[in-house]
Amino acid sequence: MDAILQKNVTNAVSLMAHHIHHVETSSIFAKLMNTRMI
């Protein structure tokens, strides 16, 4: 039971980290596009 819970927590954390990384990458890309248009 504990092992399953541990795996679920690990999956949730990695998903959250991936989502945060994706958001940061998108904002950096948006900044690059903005500076290129100016």
Backbone bond lengths (Angstrom), bond angles and torsions (degrees), N, CA, C in turn:
res aa  C-N    CA-C-N  psi(-1)  N-CA   C-N-CA  omega(-1)  CA-C   N-CA-C  phi
1 M - - - 1.462 - - 1.527 110.41 -
2 D 1.321 116.55 -46.37 1.464 120.28 -179.76 1.531 111.36 -63.91
3 A 1.323 116.25 -37.22 1.463 119.91 -179.01 1.529 110.23 -64.69
4 I 1.328 116.50 -40.40 1.469 120.44 178.98 1.524 109.83 -64.85
5 L 1.331 116.51 -43.06 1.460 121.05 179.27 1.528 109.87 -62.32
6 Q 1.328 116.15 -43.25 1.461 120.98 179.57 1.526 110.60 -60.84
7 K 1.338 116.28 -41.29 1.464 119.91 -179.39 1.530 110.29 -66.34
8 N 1.338 117.07 -40.49 1.459 120.24 178.95 1.520 111.14 -63.57
9 V 1.321 116.86 -41.50 1.468 121.07 179.05 1.523 109.87 -64.02
10 T 1.324 116.92 -42.92 1.462 121.15 179.41 1.520 110.69 -62.06
11 N 1.332 116.47 -43.47 1.465 120.41 179.11 1.520 110.93 -62.96
12 A 1.331 116.85 -42.38 1.463 121.46 -179.11 1.526 110.18 -63.59
13 V 1.324 117.05 -42.78 1.467 121.25 -179.52 1.523 110.96 -65.25
14 S 1.333 116.54 -43.30 1.467 119.21 -179.41 1.524 110.78 -67.88
15 L 1.332 117.55 -35.54 1.463 120.65 176.80 1.520 109.82 -64.50
16 M 1.333 116.60 -43.49 1.461 121.38 -179.77 1.530 110.02 -63.24
17 A 1.332 115.85 -43.63 1.464 120.16 179.73 1.526 110.41 -62.70
18 H 1.332 116.53 -41.10 1.464 120.58 179.42 1.527 110.24 -64.23
19 H 1.334 116.90 -40.43 1.465 121.10 -179.75 1.526 110.37 -65.00
20 I 1.333 116.27 -43.96 1.468 120.36 -179.96 1.531 109.54 -63.21
21 H 1.328 116.40 -43.10 1.465 120.59 179.75 1.526 110.08 -61.77
22 H 1.326 116.35 -40.14 1.468 120.45 -179.48 1.528 110.19 -64.94
23 V 1.326 116.86 -40.60 1.464 120.91 179.78 1.530 109.98 -65.07
24 E 1.320 116.97 -43.26 1.469 120.52 179.06 1.525 110.38 -62.80
25 T 1.321 116.98 -42.94 1.461 120.91 -179.87 1.522 110.31 -62.74
26 S 1.329 116.74 -40.73 1.463 120.62 -179.75 1.521 111.03 -64.73
27 S 1.342 117.16 -41.87 1.464 119.57 -179.17 1.524 110.83 -68.15
28 I 1.333 116.95 -37.29 1.471 120.02 177.78 1.529 109.22 -64.54
29 F 1.337 116.62 -41.84 1.463 120.97 179.18 1.526 109.98 -63.61
30 A 1.333 116.79 -40.45 1.471 121.21 179.32 1.526 110.27 -63.69
31 K 1.339 116.71 -40.64 1.469 120.31 178.54 1.527 110.35 -63.64
32 L 1.331 116.70 -41.43 1.467 120.15 179.28 1.520 110.02 -62.65
33 M 1.328 117.43 -42.40 1.460 121.13 179.58 1.524 110.51 -64.58
34 N 1.341 116.67 -39.85 1.460 120.44 -179.63 1.523 111.29 -64.84
35 T 1.318 117.61 -43.92 1.465 120.44 -179.31 1.533 109.84 -68.11
36 R 1.312 116.99 -30.61 1.463 119.78 -179.52 1.529 110.55 -72.54
37 M 1.330 117.35 -32.14 1.469 120.46 -179.18 1.522 112.15 -76.45
38 I 1.327 116.84 -27.64 1.472 119.32 -177.84 1.532 110.03 -71.38
